[in-house]
Structures are given as C-alpha cells and as structure tokens.
Amino acid sequence: MRRGLGALLAILVVAGCATTPPPKPGSIRINENPYPSTYRPYGGVPTLIRGATIFDGEGGRIDNGSILIADGKVQAVGGADLAGPEGATVIDGQGRYVTPGIIDVHSHLGDYPSPGVQSLSDGNEATSPARPEVWAEHSVWPQDPGFSRALANGGITSLQILPGSANLFGGRSVVLKNVPSRTVQGMKFPGAPYGLKMACGENPKRVYGSKSQMPQTRMGNIAYVRQTWIKAKEYDRKWTKYEKTGGDVPAEDLALDTLRGVLHGKILVHNHCYRADEMAIMIDVAKEFGYKIASFQHGVEAYKIADLLQENGICAALWADWYGFKMESYDGINENIAFVQNAGACTIVHSDDSNGIQRLNQEAAKAVAAGKRAGIDISEATAWTWLSANPAKSLGIFDQTGSLKAGKMADVVLWNGNPFSAYTRPDKVWIDGALLYDSTNPKLRPVSDFELGQPGEGDVK
C-alpha cells in the first residue's frame, strides 16, 4: 500500500510540474509591491483663494487670480470672479502668490535625519559597488524633523528619497508625500514608480578604491556597470521565458529584480553624474542595454551637453551655484540651469541638502538672475516649472500633481509675497486639500521633540 501511494504521489507531482501554467500574459514579478502605500489624505474643507498672483506650474501666470480646492483636488483656477460653494473658506490673496507645492527630486531626509549622528546614518550600503537590492524606504525615519522644516519653510509637498552615491548602483528610491505619519508606508506617494539610484564619477571609485577593490578608476566604473547589466539581461531572459511558457521557476534575486524593473520601464533611473563626458557615456550605456535614464542628478556640467539631454528626453536636476567642493565640480557655472532651460531640456532645481530643501524657491531665483546676466530672460512662471511640473514628470507622477490643473491633487502653497524673493515664506501649505501648515495658527506650525533640545549639565533633571 505504501509503495502504491508513493508511486501515485510521484505521478501527481510529475504531472503537476509538467502542466505548471505560465503567469497571465504581461504580468511580471516587478509589478508586485510588498510594501504598498497606506497613505490617506488628511481632512480638508472647500477653500477659495481670491486675488492672488498664480503660477500654475506649467509656465502660466494669472494676475488677480483665484483657485478653488475641495475634496482633495484642484477644482478650478481662474480670475477674480471665480466662485466657491456655499460655506467655503475664502482667503484674500491680495499681494500674495499661489503656486503648486514644490517637489524635491533629490533628498535624503529620513535616511540621513536630524540629529545628524552615526547611529542615524542609513543612506549608503557601502558594502559592494552594486547594491540595487536595498530600498531607501527601509531606512526612512518618518519622525525626522527635517520633513516638517521642509514643509513650513520650503513649501515642499512631495519629495524623492534617494540612497547615497557611494555605489554605482545604490538601490531603490521612494517618493513620499510630505505629511506626518508613524510609518513610511503612510507617506508613500500612491502610484509613484520606484526609482533606481545610480552614480558615476569620483564617489564610487573613491569609496571602493580605498578598499583595494574594483572600481578604482572611471574605466572601472563603466566596466562594472556593464557587467552588472549583462547579468540583469540574462536574469530577464530567464524570467521572460518562464512568464511566456511556464516550467521551472527561476531563482529569485532581489538585486536583479530591481534591474529587471528598469529594463521593463517600471523603475526609473536617477543617475548621479557631474561631468559632461560621463553623462554622455551613461547615455550610451543606457542605449546599449535598452533602458532609459529619467534624470541626471547634480549635472554640474549639464550646460555642455544640454542638446544631448534635450534629444534624449533626460531631465537635469541641478543646483543654482554649487561649485568647487570636489574636482569634478570645478567646471560648474552659475548659468548652468539657464543654459539647460534655453536648450529646451527638462530642467529641475533640487537640493540634496536638509537646509537647501527649505529654500528651493530662492535657488530658482538665483538661477533666473544668472540667466539674465547671461542675456537669457526666463520668466518667473517658467522658472516655477523647475520646482513642480518638471520634477513631477521626472518622477512619473505628473498625472497626479505638479501643476494647478482641475482634477489634480490640491498640493498648494500660498506665499506671503513673491516666492522669488529672499524675504518671502510660505503662509499656508495644503497637501491633497488638507491645510497642514498655517503661519498664523500655532497648532499648524509643527515642531518635533528633537528640535526642543535635551537637558544638559546643570539643567533640572
């Protein structure tokens, strides 16, 4: 009896293996999301702002304009005669400006939070030049006081948290709504694609050269990148075959899963690069292996290849005037942003800094001024695309946010003056129509316990 039962079980097992159905056509494992967003908008009330100067985020400007937000969405944008529903909160915007919330595409808040101590330093998994298996969200500390500072001082409503740039492949990034939450999932921007942080240049060769391993040179950087993509292509072939025909399930690999996501256009590449020649090489590498670069981060020499960026549809996330702090930044110029904009390329102002994120509007103002000195006249309304629409496009979320258009998320900032002035600050900030910062309401001016200080010697214990 036992022998007969064993034989029967063996037949069933073999039969089961032989008839393993493939997944549904078009379904690939990279679509799985084991850490889904649990974000839910905070409650808001219908609000009409009247008589303000409005930058719509897409290059449009309305003087003496009005905007109505309700049910978490922008309902309408128009002139002074725009009406709201009965009972709506009405705000006089005379002398003030309304913009979409600022989106910072390069932040390390939560992964390098305040207090800036070693035990909270979680942005670089510097144990191998290729670590695409690590995910920035698994290091994010939601209670980092930098989030509330970015909201209150900078009008930041969404931001991308990236791993650091020690590695050629640094891991997955995550896009967050800038809201209070106990968990990172409660901040995750719904529907935002993951990103992959890559890096070239000085950082990887310095980090791993000091460890007497590859890469130690720029040619080592590129060789290692290409070898890694060759492995990813082979992994993709195995899984694509399984998805079409079934059979034995290939071995899973977290690192190669991320790279496969890039090859299928599900995960967006954000590439840390300073020098023009290296950006050009990375464009060629992307073409060699069949993926697309969504953005170059920092791009200090982007002005040298602005035409290539435009031709290849790559956004340049740039500083206004960072220069000379390491060798590959010595050809940085103040006109970088203006020249990239003038070439018709997707231009972004970013921070990469917990203080800089609080004044990206001023960084954009510096770039406008530098352009004017070079004979390039860029309007303030156009410059605001660097802070909202273009960042949203590079992150794959422009259908939801980044401009003040009916039906989009009501991520809105009311400024107490012209936001290109160093004297201007946010007056009120709404995220999905919820008023989360109000300069006139102490209850909506968030302060973290970590900003209150700790008792020192001589203090009452």
C-alpha positions in Angstrom: 0.0 0.0 0.0 2.8 2.4 0.9 4.6 1.7 -2.3 1.4 2.2 -4.3 0.7 5.5 -2.5 4.2 6.7 -3.1 4.1 5.9 -6.8 0.7 7.7 -7.1 2.1 10.8 -5.3 5.2 10.8 -7.6 3.0 10.7 -10.7 0.9 13.6 -9.4 4.0 15.6 -8.6 5.5 15.0 -12.1 2.2 15.7 -13.7 1.9 19.0 -11.7 5.4 20.1 -12.8 4.7 19.2 -16.4 1.5 21.3 -16.5 2.6 24.4 -14.5 0.7 27.2 -16.2 2.6 30.4 -17.0 1.5 33.7 -15.4 -1.1 35.8 -17.2 0.4 37.4 -20.3 2.1 40.7 -19.5 2.3 40.1 -15.7 5.8 40.3 -14.5 7.0 40.0 -10.9 8.4 43.5 -10.8 4.8 44.8 -10.6 4.5 43.3 -7.1 4.5 45.8 -4.3 5.2 44.1 -1.0 5.2 47.5 0.9 2.2 49.2 -0.6 1.3 52.8 0.2 -1.2 53.2 3.1 -1.3 57.0 2.6 -4.7 58.6 3.2 -5.2 62.3 2.8 -5.9 64.3 5.9 -9.2 66.0 6.0 -9.8 69.4 4.4 -12.5 71.9 3.7 -13.5 73.7 0.5 -11.3 76.7 0.2 -11.2 79.6 -2.3 -8.2 81.9 -2.6 -9.0 85.1 -4.3 -7.0 88.0 -5.8 -3.6 86.3 -5.8 -0.9 86.0 -8.4 -0.9 82.4 -9.6 1.9 80.4 -11.2 0.2 77.3 -12.5 3.4 75.2 -12.5 3.3 74.7 -16.3 4.6 78.1 -17.2 1.3 80.0 -16.9 0.7 83.1 -14.8 -2.6 84.6 -13.7 -2.7 88.1 -12.1 -5.5 88.8 -9.7 -6.4 85.1 -10.0 -8.4 82.7 -7.9 -8.2 79.0 -7.1 -10.8 76.7 -5.6 -9.8 73.5 -3.8 -12.2 70.9 -2.5 -12.4 67.2 -1.9 -8.6 67.0 -2.0 -8.4 68.2 -5.6 -8.0 71.4 -7.5 -11.5 72.2 -8.7 -10.9 75.3 -10.7 -8.4 78.1 -11.5 -9.4 81.4 -12.9 -9.9 85.1 -12.5 -11.2 87.2 -9.7 -14.9 86.3 -10.5 -14.3 82.6 -9.7 -16.9 81.5 -7.1 -16.8 78.8 -4.5 -19.6 76.6 -2.9 -21.6 77.9 0.0 -19.8 77.7 3.3 -16.3 77.5 1.6 -13.4 79.2 3.4 -12.5 82.3 1.5 -8.9 83.7 1.7 -7.9 87.1 0.5 -4.8 86.6 -1.6 -4.1 90.3 -2.5 -0.3 90.9 -2.6 0.4 87.2 -2.2 1.2 84.3 -4.6 -0.2 80.8 -5.1 1.9 78.0 -6.6 1.8 74.2 -6.8 3.7 72.6 -3.9 7.4 72.3 -4.5 8.7 68.8 -5.3 12.3 68.0 -4.4 13.6 65.1 -6.6 16.8 64.7 -4.6 16.5 64.4 -0.8 18.0 62.1 1.9 15.6 63.2 4.7 14.7 60.2 6.9 17.8 58.3 5.7 20.2 61.0 7.0 17.9 62.6 9.5 18.4 65.1 12.3 20.1 64.7 14.8 23.0 64.0 12.4 24.6 61.2 14.3 26.3 58.0 13.1 23.5 55.8 14.5 21.0 57.5 12.1 23.3 57.4 9.1 21.4 55.0 6.8 21.8 56.2 3.2 24.7 54.2 1.8 25.0 50.4 1.9 28.7 50.8 1.0 29.5 47.0 1.1 29.6 46.5 -2.7 29.7 48.7 -5.8 26.3 47.3 -6.8 23.5 47.2 -4.2 20.3 47.5 -6.2 18.6 45.2 -3.7 18.4 47.8 -1.0 15.4 50.2 -0.8 15.7 53.7 0.7 12.2 53.4 2.3 13.6 50.7 4.6 15.8 53.4 6.2 13.4 56.3 6.3 12.6 57.6 9.8 9.3 59.3 9.4 9.8 61.5 12.5 12.8 63.2 11.0 12.2 66.9 11.9 13.6 67.8 8.5 10.3 66.9 7.0 8.3 69.5 8.9 11.0 72.1 8.3 10.8 71.4 4.5 7.0 71.9 4.7 7.0 75.0 6.8 10.0 76.9 5.4 10.2 75.5 1.9 6.6 74.7 0.8 7.7 71.1 0.0 4.7 68.9 -0.6 6.4 65.8 -2.2 9.9 64.6 -2.3 12.0 61.7 -3.6 14.2 60.0 -1.0 17.3 58.5 -2.7 20.1 56.3 -1.4 23.5 57.9 -1.3 26.1 57.9 -4.1 28.8 55.6 -2.7 27.8 52.9 -5.1 27.4 52.5 -8.8 24.0 51.0 -8.1 22.8 52.5 -4.8 19.4 50.9 -4.5 15.7 51.9 -5.0 14.4 55.4 -4.2 10.9 56.2 -2.9 8.6 59.1 -3.5 6.8 60.5 -0.4 4.0 62.9 0.4 5.4 65.3 3.0 2.9 64.5 5.7 3.1 63.4 9.3 3.0 59.6 9.7 4.0 56.9 12.0 5.2 54.7 9.1 6.9 55.3 5.8 4.1 53.5 4.1 1.8 56.2 5.4 3.9 58.7 3.5 4.4 56.8 0.2 3.0 58.7 -2.8 0.2 56.5 -4.2 1.1 55.1 -7.6 4.5 56.6 -7.8 7.1 54.4 -9.6 10.2 53.3 -7.8 13.5 54.9 -8.9 17.0 53.3 -9.1 19.8 55.5 -7.8 23.0 55.1 -9.9 26.2 57.0 -9.6 29.3 57.6 -11.7 32.5 59.6 -11.2 34.5 60.3 -8.1 32.3 58.8 -5.4 32.3 55.1 -6.3 36.0 55.0 -7.3 37.0 56.8 -4.1 34.9 54.6 -1.8 36.0 51.2 -3.4 39.4 52.3 -4.4 40.2 52.9 -0.8 39.1 49.3 -0.1 41.5 48.0 -2.7 38.7 46.6 -4.9 37.1 47.4 -8.2 36.3 50.1 -9.3 39.4 52.3 -8.7 39.1 54.2 -12.0 36.5 55.7 -14.2 37.0 53.0 -16.7 36.5 50.5 -13.8 33.2 52.3 -13.0 31.9 51.7 -16.5 33.1 48.1 -16.8 31.4 47.2 -13.5 28.2 48.9 -14.6 28.2 47.0 -17.9 29.0 43.6 -16.3 26.1 44.2 -13.9 23.7 44.9 -16.7 24.8 41.8 -18.6 23.8 39.8 -15.6 20.5 41.6 -15.4 19.7 40.9 -19.1 20.4 37.2 -18.6 18.1 37.2 -15.5 15.4 39.0 -17.5 15.6 36.4 -20.3 15.1 33.5 -17.8 12.0 35.2 -16.2 10.6 36.3 -19.6 10.8 32.7 -20.8 9.1 31.5 -17.7 6.3 34.1 -17.9 5.6 33.0 -21.5 5.9 29.2 -21.3 5.8 28.3 -17.6 8.0 25.4 -16.4 10.6 25.6 -13.6 10.5 28.8 -11.7 13.9 30.7 -12.0 15.7 31.5 -8.8 14.8 34.9 -7.3 17.3 37.7 -6.8 16.4 40.9 -5.1 19.1 42.9 -6.8 18.4 41.7 -10.3 14.6 42.2 -9.7 15.3 45.9 -9.4 17.4 45.9 -12.5 14.8 43.9 -14.4 12.2 46.6 -13.4 14.4 49.2 -15.0 14.7 47.1 -18.2 10.9 46.9 -18.4 10.4 50.6 -17.8 8.7 50.1 -14.4 11.6 51.6 -12.4 13.1 55.0 -13.3 16.9 55.6 -13.3 18.1 58.7 -11.5 21.9 58.9 -12.2 24.3 60.9 -10.0 26.8 62.5 -12.5 28.8 65.7 -12.5 30.9 65.7 -15.7 29.5 66.1 -19.2 31.7 63.4 -20.7 30.4 60.9 -18.1 26.8 61.8 -18.6 27.3 61.2 -22.3 28.9 57.8 -21.6 26.0 56.8 -19.4 23.5 57.7 -22.1 25.4 55.3 -24.4 25.4 52.6 -21.8 21.6 53.0 -21.4 21.2 52.6 -25.1 23.5 49.6 -25.2 21.3 47.7 -22.6 17.9 49.1 -23.5 16.9 51.2 -20.6 16.2 54.9 -20.2 17.7 57.5 -17.9 14.9 59.6 -16.3 17.3 62.2 -14.8 20.9 63.2 -14.2 21.3 64.4 -10.6 23.6 67.3 -9.9 24.8 67.6 -13.6 27.3 70.4 -12.8 28.4 70.3 -16.4 24.9 69.8 -17.9 25.3 73.0 -19.9 28.0 71.4 -22.1 25.6 68.7 -23.3 22.2 70.4 -23.0 21.4 69.4 -26.6 22.0 65.7 -25.8 19.7 65.9 -22.8 17.0 67.5 -24.9 17.4 65.0 -27.7 17.2 62.0 -25.3 14.4 63.3 -23.1 16.5 63.3 -19.9 15.8 65.7 -17.1 18.7 67.6 -15.4 18.3 68.1 -11.7 20.7 70.9 -10.8 21.9 73.3 -8.2 22.0 77.0 -8.7 25.6 77.6 -7.8 27.3 74.7 -6.1 30.9 74.8 -7.3 34.5 73.7 -6.5 33.8 71.4 -3.5 35.5 68.5 -5.3 37.4 68.1 -8.5 34.5 67.1 -10.7 32.6 70.2 -9.7 35.3 72.7 -10.8 33.7 73.5 -14.2 30.4 74.4 -12.5 28.9 77.8 -13.6 26.0 79.9 -12.3 24.4 79.9 -15.7 24.1 76.1 -15.8 20.3 76.0 -15.2 19.6 78.8 -17.6 21.6 77.3 -20.4 19.9 73.9 -20.0 16.5 75.6 -20.0 17.4 77.7 -23.0 18.2 74.4 -24.9 14.7 73.2 -24.3 15.7 70.4 -22.0 13.7 69.3 -18.9 15.2 71.5 -16.1 14.9 70.9 -12.4 16.1 72.7 -9.2 17.0 70.2 -6.5 18.5 70.2 -3.0 20.5 67.1 -1.9 20.6 69.0 1.4 18.4 69.2 4.6 18.8 73.0 4.7 18.7 73.7 0.9 15.4 71.9 0.7 13.9 74.7 2.8 14.7 77.4 0.1 14.5 75.9 -3.3 12.4 78.8 -4.4 15.4 81.0 -3.7 17.7 78.6 -5.6 15.4 79.1 -8.6 15.6 82.9 -8.2 19.4 82.7 -8.3 19.2 80.7 -11.5 16.9 83.2 -13.1 19.2 86.1 -12.1 22.2 84.3 -13.5 20.4 83.7 -16.8 19.5 87.4 -17.1 23.2 88.4 -16.6 24.0 86.0 -19.5 21.3 87.5 -21.7 18.7 84.8 -21.2 15.4 86.2 -20.0 13.4 83.5 -18.2 10.0 84.4 -16.7 9.2 83.6 -13.1 6.2 81.5 -14.3 8.6 79.4 -16.5 11.1 79.1 -13.6 8.4 77.6 -11.4 8.3 74.6 -13.8 11.7 73.7 -12.4 10.1 73.3 -9.0 6.9 71.5 -9.7 5.9 70.3 -13.2 9.4 69.1 -14.3 10.1 67.3 -11.1 6.7 65.6 -11.3 7.5 64.5 -14.8 10.9 63.0 -13.9 9.2 61.0 -11.1 6.3 59.7 -13.2 3.7 61.5 -11.1 2.8 64.5 -13.3 -0.7 63.0 -14.0 -1.4 63.5 -10.3 0.5 66.5 -9.2 3.0 69.2 -10.2 0.6 71.8 -11.6 -2.6 73.7 -10.7 -5.0 72.0 -13.1 -8.5 70.8 -12.3 -8.6 67.3 -11.1 -5.0 67.2 -9.8 -4.1 66.8 -6.2 -4.6 70.0 -4.3 -0.9 70.4 -3.3 -0.8 74.1 -3.0 1.3 76.9 -1.4 0.1 80.4 -0.5 3.2 82.6 -0.2 3.2 85.9 1.8 4.9 87.6 -1.1 6.7 86.9 -4.4 8.3 83.5 -3.9 11.4 84.5 -5.8 12.2 87.0 -3.0 14.6 86.0 -0.2 12.1 87.7 2.2 9.2 85.5 1.3 8.0 82.5 3.2 5.0 80.1 3.0 1.9 81.5 4.6 -0.1 78.3 4.2 0.5 74.9 2.7 -2.1 72.3 1.6 -1.5 68.7 0.7 -4.4 67.0 -1.0 -6.5 69.9 0.1 -5.7 69.5 3.8 -4.2 72.5 5.5 -1.0 71.1 7.1 0.9 74.4 7.7 -0.5 77.8 8.7 1.9 80.5 9.8 -1.0 82.2 11.8 -2.0 79.0 13.7 0.4 77.7 16.4 -1.3 74.3 16.1 -0.3 74.0 12.5 3.3 75.0 12.9 4.8 71.6 13.6 7.8 71.3 15.9 9.5 67.9 16.6 10.6 66.9 20.1 14.1 66.5 18.6 14.2 70.3 17.9 13.4 71.2 21.5 16.8 70.2 22.8 17.9 67.9 25.6 18.8 68.7 29.2 22.5 69.4 29.7 24.8 69.8 32.7 23.2 72.0 35.3 19.7 71.6 33.9 16.8 70.4 36.0 16.6 66.6 35.6 
